[in-house]
Amino acid sequence: MPSLPRIRRSRTARGAGELVVRPAPLVHELSANGLTWINVVAADVATAQELAERFGWHPLDVEDVVSKRQRPKVDDYEDEGYLFAVLHFPVYDQAVQRLNAAELDIFIGHDYVVTIPNRELHPVTRLFARCEEDEQLRSQLFARGSGRLLYEILDDLFDYCFPILDKIAHKLDGIEDEMFEGRSEEVVRDISNVKQEIISYRKIIKPERSTLRVLERRVAHFLPKELEEYFDDIVDAAERIWDLLDNYKEVVEALESTNESVISHRQNDVLRILTVFSVVLLPLTLITGIFGMNVRFPGFETAHAWWAVLGLMFGALVALLGFFRWKRWL
């Protein structure tokens, strides 16, 4: 499959600045057994309108394709003979180090499937490349109709979701190990990042669950009777993802609470030690203050008084430390 051309930059005639020239998206198309699959990454208005004229799509669908963000939904055009669906899938954005939602617009008719992701989705790209390179696989998938091809696309996409969940689980395990290794303060940021990923993932999957149930019902007339149960597997996958996210949410909240308890416990230890030092030094300071006054007392200006004061201070120190030890404060 040919790769997308890179963005070329050309200067204006006056040299006032650089003008970014974005090439038109490439329309990748495969056909076999009377079925056509078209995949377009980040379609622009012209490309969307051209496809709409070719397949007879509603103008509102074209607006949905080129808009920035659409909620997950399914529109069934029975009279026109096609189905339009918008789905979201998690994609890790390396630029901002965050989990973001990638939108996939899908058009399915009796003799075609059109996938229009707003950014490259590797499972879709890889499946398209496999079908392009392997004629036998293409013939096998396309011979079962547009509904079965759509199932294969969505199945690969949801399979791609589980490794992201495994990475989140691995991060949670790492946080739990680091928490008790004296790195509680550093773990706070890691917990915040994982919590943000879980929240972002839940925002993607939550509206997807009801949309997939609607899609399961509406796509039935594009599937043979023996394949009608296939989309139930997609719904189950979404439910499994949601259950795992619920578990991860509870785990990260428990880790956050535990980490705060560990930090609080260590702060209490520090305060206890400082309090012991303060209390131990207090009577010693009192003794030196009394005998340091400019008055005459028995043994004033004698060596015996010096040793007596030191002995009194040492005795007070030992008595306080013994008392703290007896109370198990040390």
HUFEN-V70449 format. One record per pair of residues at least 24 apart in sequence whose ideal C-beta (glycine too) atoms are under 7 Angstrom apart, sorted by the first residue. I is the first residue (numbers start at 1). J is the second residue. If there is no record, write none. Layout:
i = (I & I)
j = (J & J)
//
This chain:
i = (1 & 1 & 1 & 1 & 2 & 4 & 28 & 30 & 30 & 30 & 32 & 32 & 32 & 33 & 33 & 33 & 34 & 35 & 35 & 35 & 35 & 35 & 35 & 36 & 36 & 37 & 37 & 38 & 39 & 39 & 39 & 40 & 41 & 41 & 41 & 42 & 42 & 43 & 51 & 55 & 55 & 55 & 55 & 56 & 57 & 64 & 65 & 65 & 69 & 70 & 71 & 72 & 72 & 72 & 73 & 74 & 74 & 74 & 74 & 76 & 81 & 81 & 82 & 82 & 82 & 83 & 83 & 83 & 85 & 87 & 87 & 88 & 88 & 89 & 89 & 89 & 90 & 90 & 90 & 90 & 91 & 92 & 98 & 98 & 99 & 99 & 99 & 101 & 106 & 108 & 108 & 108 & 108 & 109 & 110 & 110 & 111 & 112 & 113 & 113 & 113 & 115 & 121 & 122 & 123 & 123 & 123 & 124 & 124 & 127 & 127 & 127 & 144 & 145 & 145 & 145 & 146 & 147 & 147 & 147 & 147 & 148 & 148 & 150 & 151 & 151 & 151 & 154 & 155 & 158 & 158 & 158 & 161 & 165 & 165 & 168 & 168 & 168 & 168 & 169 & 172 & 172 & 172 & 172 & 175 & 176 & 179 & 179 & 179 & 179 & 184 & 184 & 184 & 184 & 185 & 187 & 188 & 191 & 191 & 191 & 191 & 194 & 195 & 198 & 198 & 198 & 198 & 201 & 202 & 205 & 205 & 205 & 205 & 208 & 209 & 209 & 209 & 212 & 272 & 276 & 276 & 276 & 279 & 280 & 280 & 280 & 283 & 283 & 284 & 284 & 284 & 287 & 287 & 287)
j = (28 & 128 & 129 & 132 & 26 & 41 & 128 & 131 & 132 & 138 & 138 & 139 & 142 & 139 & 142 & 143 & 111 & 111 & 112 & 142 & 145 & 146 & 149 & 111 & 112 & 113 & 149 & 114 & 115 & 124 & 128 & 116 & 117 & 119 & 120 & 118 & 119 & 116 & 114 & 82 & 107 & 109 & 112 & 80 & 107 & 105 & 105 & 116 & 103 & 103 & 207 & 207 & 208 & 211 & 211 & 211 & 214 & 215 & 218 & 218 & 109 & 110 & 107 & 108 & 109 & 108 & 218 & 219 & 215 & 208 & 211 & 204 & 208 & 121 & 157 & 161 & 161 & 164 & 201 & 204 & 119 & 164 & 196 & 200 & 197 & 200 & 201 & 204 & 150 & 146 & 150 & 219 & 222 & 146 & 146 & 222 & 146 & 146 & 146 & 149 & 150 & 153 & 157 & 160 & 156 & 157 & 160 & 153 & 157 & 152 & 153 & 156 & 227 & 222 & 223 & 224 & 222 & 219 & 222 & 223 & 227 & 223 & 227 & 219 & 230 & 231 & 234 & 234 & 234 & 234 & 237 & 238 & 241 & 241 & 244 & 194 & 197 & 198 & 248 & 248 & 248 & 251 & 252 & 255 & 255 & 255 & 255 & 258 & 259 & 262 & 259 & 262 & 263 & 266 & 263 & 259 & 259 & 252 & 255 & 256 & 259 & 252 & 252 & 245 & 248 & 249 & 252 & 245 & 245 & 238 & 241 & 242 & 245 & 238 & 238 & 239 & 242 & 238 & 329 & 324 & 329 & 330 & 320 & 317 & 320 & 321 & 316 & 320 & 313 & 316 & 317 & 312 & 313 & 316)
//
